[in-house]
Amino acid sequence: MIALVLAAGRGSRLGNYTDNIPKSLLPLNDKGETLLDYNLKILEEDLKVDKIIIVTGYESQQIEKVARNFSKAQIIYNPFWNHCNVLGSMYMALDYLNDDFLFLHADTLMEKGAWEFLASTTGGDMVLPYDDKACGEEEMKIIIENGKVTKISKEFDGKLATGEFIGIALFRKNTIKYFKKIASILFKQGDLNHYMESVVQFAIDHKDADIIPLNISKYNSVEVDFEDDYLRAKKIFG
């Protein structure tokens, strides 16, 4: 199994916190362990993935320095990080994938137990962990019907949502070519501002993949977008 870590963005919504460092290098504790360190340790030491591909952009050199501490880490630099969204960075790494892969944002933290639960899950082409909770406008929301994910987007009424998609996923090897194909279609339409979830929704709409949800509500997870998220991440994971 491979891990694909997206760490290209700056994290501008955190204001001064990310003036000089990427969001993923914000410290979690007084020992200097960062958000990225937390994730890489779980992937390399606990899950023992075969390879960790990290897509960088903003202040790439700083992330490259941290990655040297992890023997399985490999850096891919996205020179267009400031002109595309998540799917663009993911697209840069697809040619380096050749196995089932764990997908994550470097700024999203999840308990080790949830990681082990996800990595050991069988079945499905795409496995999407979610938190069964009330959602607002900002969250990446999902709708689940008859045990399958039928919608994933930020752009619908949170009252209709089953819960929040965590932003971490398990994708089978057979989806690699699919992601590349559909991402190319979306980009050729002239829009580089796509999330990874655009491809998942395309697969739902066209019935191209078996997409299953994974309820991880009993585990802690934090996506660090704003200052309150960061403070909560330090409290839980620091």
C-alpha positions in Angstrom: 0.0 0.0 0.0 1.1 3.6 -0.8 0.3 6.9 0.8 -0.4 10.1 -1.1 0.0 13.2 1.1 -1.1 16.6 -0.3 0.9 19.4 1.2 1.1 22.0 -1.5 -1.1 24.8 -0.1 -0.2 27.7 2.1 -3.2 27.8 4.4 -4.0 31.4 4.0 -7.1 31.2 6.2 -4.8 30.8 9.2 -3.4 34.3 8.7 -0.1 35.0 10.3 0.4 31.4 11.4 1.5 30.6 7.8 3.4 33.7 6.8 6.7 31.8 6.8 5.8 28.1 7.0 3.4 25.8 5.2 0.3 24.9 7.3 1.5 21.3 7.5 4.5 22.4 9.5 2.7 24.1 12.3 3.9 22.6 15.6 1.6 20.4 17.6 3.5 20.5 20.8 6.6 21.9 22.6 8.7 19.1 21.2 8.3 20.6 17.7 6.3 17.8 16.3 4.3 19.1 13.3 1.0 18.2 11.7 3.1 16.5 8.9 5.3 14.6 11.4 2.2 13.2 13.1 0.8 11.8 9.8 4.2 10.6 8.4 4.9 8.7 11.7 1.6 6.9 11.5 2.0 6.0 7.8 5.6 4.8 8.1 5.8 3.4 11.6 2.3 2.1 12.3 0.8 1.3 9.0 4.1 0.5 7.4 3.1 1.6 3.9 5.6 0.8 1.1 6.0 4.4 -0.1 4.9 7.9 0.9 4.5 10.4 -1.9 4.3 14.0 -0.7 3.1 16.7 -3.2 4.5 20.1 -2.2 4.2 23.7 -3.4 4.4 26.6 -1.0 7.7 26.6 0.9 8.6 23.2 -0.5 12.1 23.3 0.8 10.9 23.3 4.4 8.7 20.2 3.8 11.6 18.5 2.0 13.7 19.0 5.1 11.2 17.3 7.3 10.6 14.5 4.8 14.3 13.5 5.0 13.6 12.1 8.4 11.3 9.4 6.9 12.9 6.8 4.8 9.8 6.0 2.7 9.0 9.6 1.8 9.3 10.9 -1.7 8.7 14.6 -2.8 6.9 15.7 -5.9 6.9 19.4 -6.4 3.8 21.1 -8.0 5.1 24.3 -9.6 1.5 25.3 -10.3 0.3 24.9 -6.7 -0.9 28.5 -6.6 -3.0 28.1 -9.8 -4.9 24.9 -9.1 -6.8 23.2 -6.4 -6.4 19.8 -4.7 -7.1 17.7 -7.8 -4.3 19.5 -9.7 -1.8 18.4 -7.0 -3.1 14.9 -6.9 -2.8 14.7 -10.7 0.9 15.5 -10.5 1.4 12.3 -8.5 -0.8 9.8 -10.3 2.0 8.4 -12.5 3.9 7.5 -9.3 1.1 5.3 -7.9 1.0 1.6 -8.7 -1.0 0.1 -5.8 -3.9 0.7 -3.4 -3.3 4.1 -1.9 -4.2 6.1 1.2 -5.1 9.7 0.3 -4.8 12.5 2.8 -4.2 16.2 3.3 -1.2 16.9 5.4 -3.3 19.2 7.6 -5.9 16.6 8.5 -5.2 14.5 11.6 -7.0 11.3 12.6 -6.5 8.9 15.5 -4.3 5.9 14.8 -7.2 3.5 15.5 -9.2 5.2 12.7 -6.2 4.8 10.4 -5.9 1.1 11.1 -9.6 0.7 10.6 -9.4 2.3 7.2 -6.3 0.5 6.1 -7.8 -2.9 7.0 -11.1 -2.3 5.2 -11.8 -4.7 2.4 -14.2 -4.2 -0.5 -15.1 -1.1 -2.5 -13.1 0.8 -5.1 -13.2 3.9 -2.9 -13.6 4.0 0.9 -14.5 7.3 2.4 -14.3 7.8 6.2 -16.9 10.2 7.6 -18.0 11.8 10.8 -21.7 11.3 11.5 -22.4 14.9 12.5 -24.4 18.0 11.7 -22.8 20.0 8.9 -22.7 23.6 7.9 -21.6 25.4 4.7 -17.8 24.9 5.1 -17.7 21.1 5.5 -17.2 18.6 2.7 -20.5 16.8 3.1 -21.7 13.3 2.1 -25.1 11.7 1.6 -25.3 7.9 2.2 -28.2 5.8 0.9 -28.4 2.0 1.3 -24.8 1.8 2.5 -23.4 3.7 -0.5 -22.2 7.3 -0.9 -24.6 9.0 -3.3 -23.3 12.6 -3.1 -20.1 14.4 -1.9 -19.8 18.1 -2.1 -19.6 21.3 -0.1 -22.3 22.8 -2.3 -25.6 21.5 -0.8 -27.7 22.1 2.3 -26.0 20.7 5.3 -29.4 19.5 6.6 -29.4 16.9 3.9 -26.0 15.5 4.8 -25.4 12.2 6.5 -22.1 13.6 7.8 -18.8 15.2 7.0 -16.2 13.5 4.8 -13.0 13.6 6.7 -10.7 14.3 3.7 -8.9 11.0 4.1 -9.6 8.0 1.9 -8.6 4.6 0.6 -8.5 4.1 -3.1 -7.9 0.8 -4.9 -5.2 0.4 -7.5 -7.9 0.2 -10.3 -8.9 3.8 -9.6 -5.5 5.3 -10.5 -6.2 5.4 -14.3 -9.7 6.5 -13.6 -8.6 9.6 -11.6 -6.1 10.5 -14.3 -8.8 10.1 -17.1 -11.5 12.1 -15.3 -9.2 14.8 -14.0 -8.0 15.3 -17.6 -11.6 15.7 -18.8 -12.3 18.3 -16.0 -9.2 20.3 -16.7 -9.8 20.4 -20.4 -13.0 22.2 -19.7 -10.9 25.1 -18.5 -11.3 24.8 -14.7 -8.3 23.9 -12.5 -10.2 24.7 -9.3 -11.4 21.2 -8.6 -11.2 19.1 -5.5 -10.4 15.4 -5.5 -14.1 14.9 -4.7 -15.1 16.2 -8.1 -13.8 12.9 -9.5 -15.6 10.9 -6.8 -18.8 12.6 -7.6 -18.3 12.0 -11.4 -17.9 8.3 -10.5 -21.1 8.4 -8.5 -23.1 10.1 -11.3 -21.8 7.6 -13.9 -21.9 4.5 -11.7 -18.2 3.9 -12.5 -17.1 2.8 -9.0 -18.2 1.1 -5.8 -18.0 3.8 -3.3 -18.5 2.9 0.4 -18.6 5.0 3.5 -16.7 4.2 6.7 -18.1 5.7 9.9 -15.3 6.8 12.2 -17.3 9.0 14.5 -16.0 7.3 17.6 -12.5 8.5 16.7 -11.1 12.0 16.9 -10.2 13.8 13.7 -9.4 17.5 12.9 -9.0 19.3 9.6 -6.9 22.4 10.3 -8.4 25.3 8.3 -8.8 28.0 10.9 -7.2 29.0 14.2 -9.8 27.2 16.2 -9.1 24.0 14.3 -5.4 24.4 15.0 -5.9 25.0 18.7 -8.1 21.9 18.9 -5.6 19.8 17.0 -2.9 20.8 19.5 -5.1 19.9 22.4 -6.1 16.5 21.0 -3.0 15.3 19.1 -0.2 17.4 20.7 
